[in-house]
Amino acid sequence: TSYAIVPLDGNMNTNAALSASGHLSRAQQALSDITNLIGQNYIDGVDLDMTGHGSSSSESERPAA
């Protein structure tokens, strides 16, 4: 058995392997479910701070490790 990780993004609808597997509708439903659960801001890469205000993430804004 082999497995592949397929990002749930705008490219999944044109992913030939995903379409061939018969799981495209399942992937689309998973993306819809997670979007409804956590919100579109996180899907788009926007982090919310503790006050609930959105801010775009960038390397310069992140604390040094």
N, C-alpha and C positions, 0 to 999 in steps of 0.2 A: 504494500500500500504506500502510495506517495501522497503528500499533502503540499499545498501551496498557500501562502498567505497572499490574499488579494485585498489591497486597500479599498475601503468603501469610499470612493471618491467619484468625481465626474467621469473618470475613465473606465469605470467598471462596466458601463453599458456597452462599451466596444471591446471588452476583454474577451478574446476568442475562446480561451480556455474556460473561462467562467460560463460563457454561453453554452459551450459544448458539454459542460458538466451537468447542465440542467438546473443549476442552482442560482441563476441570475435573479429570479424573482425573490428567492429567499434572501439574497444579499441586499436587494433593493428594500425589502421589508425590514431587514436589520438596520439599515441606514436610517430609515424612517423612524423606527422605534427609538434608536439612540438619539436622534435629533429631537424627538418629542420629549425624551427624558432629560437631556442635559441642555438643550437649547442650541439654536443655530450659531450663537456667538462662539461656542467652543468648536463647532464644526469648522467655522471660518478661521479659526486660529486666534480668536480674541480671548484673552484671559480676563476674568473679573476679579478685582481686588476685594478685600474684605468688606468694603463699603458698598459693593454692588455696582460700582462704576466700571465701565469697560475701558480697557486700554490695550493697544496692540503690543504684542510681545516682540522684543528685539534683543539681540545679544547685548547691546549697550545698556539696556534697562535692567538686565538680570544681574543679581549680585555675583561677585566672583566666588568660585568654589574653593 
